[in-house]
Amino acid sequence: MAVEFCSRLLDDLPDALIVADLKGNIQVWNKRAEVVFKITKADALEQNLDIIIPEHLRNAHWAGFHRAISADNTRFHGAPVRTKALLGDGSTAFMDMAFSLTHDECGHLVGVSAIARPVVSAI
């Protein structure tokens, strides 16, 4: 029951939640991520994060990803950063994304989490 509740809780979040393992393979993809990135959970799980990173940003992304893992700390300490994301339909969109590191119950680093929210232009 606790697992089912946690799954529903993650799916009810107002922002996209993405959790990747230390290799950059997606392990968690909530319902809002499906809407925001236009990629179904079935198509996202176990895929590399490159499915949402525009090609011209991949080198910088992976350098930061590996730096965060090596330091066990993120550069912006959970503060959101604006970046461009690749969507499932091939288009791109600006997102505000906040990153954190994910540890298991023993404190071992197991992955990287991101909360994403599309940037809505002001009228």
N, C-alpha and C positions, 0 to 999 in steps of 0.2 A: 504494500500500500504506500509506503514512504517513497518508493521509486516512482510510482505513478503520480503521486502528488507533486514531487519535484519536477517531473516532466511537464505536468500541466502548468506549474508555476513558471517555468522557463518559457513555455509557449505563450503565456499571458503577459510577458514583459512588453512594455511599449517600444522597446528598442530591439534591434537585431543583436543577437548574441552568437558569437562564433568562438569556439574553443578548438585549438589545434594542438597536436602533440609536438614533441621536440623536433620532429622531422618536418613539421609544417603541414601535416595531414589533418583535415577537419574531422573532429570527433563529436562536436555538438553544433547544431544548426537549428535555431528555434523557428517558430512560425513567422515571426516578424522578419527574420533573415530571408525567408522564402519570398516575402512581399518586396522587401527593400532591394534585394539583389536579383530578383526574378529567376531564382534557381531553386528547385524543389529540394527538400531535405534528402530524398533518395538520391538525387543527382549530386549533392554536395558532400555527403558523408564519405569519409575516407579519401576524398580528392585533395590534391595539393592546393594550398592557398592561392596559387597562381590563377585559379579560376576566377578570382575577384580582383586581381592586381593587374592593372594595365601594363603591357609589356615594357614600356619605357620607364616604369617605376620599379620594376622587379629587382634590379641590382641594389638599389637603395633600400628597398624593403628587406631583402634577405641580409644585407649587411647589418641593419638595425636589429633584425630578428636574432641573428647569431650573437651580436654584441650583448643584447639583453639577456640571452640565455647564459652566456659566459659570465656576465657580471651578476646574474640573478637579480637584475634590477632593470626597470624600463627607463628610458631617457626622460620622458615627460611625467613619470610618477603618477600615471592615471589621469592626467589632464587631457582633455580632448584636443586632437589635432585635426585640421582640415586636410583631406586628401581626396584624390580622385579614385573611384572604384570602377571596375569592369563589371557590367551587368550581364545576366544570362542571355539577353537578346543582342549582345555585341556592342551596345551603347555604353557610355560612361556617365557617371554622376558624381558630384561632390558629396562627400560624407564627412561628418564630424565623428571621429573614432577615438575611443579611449582604450588603452591597452594595459593589461596587468598580467603578471605571471601566475600560474596555477600550480599549487603544491598539493601533494597527497597528504593523508592523515599523519604521516611520519615526517612531514616537512620537506620531502624530496620534490624538486622541481619536475613537473610532468608535462607542462605545456604553457601555452600563451592564450589568453582570453582577450576578446575585443568586444566592445559594445559600439554599435554603429547606428547613426541617425542621419538620414538624408538631409542635406542642406536645402532649406526652403527659401527661395528668394523673396525678399520683401516687396510688397506692392507699392 
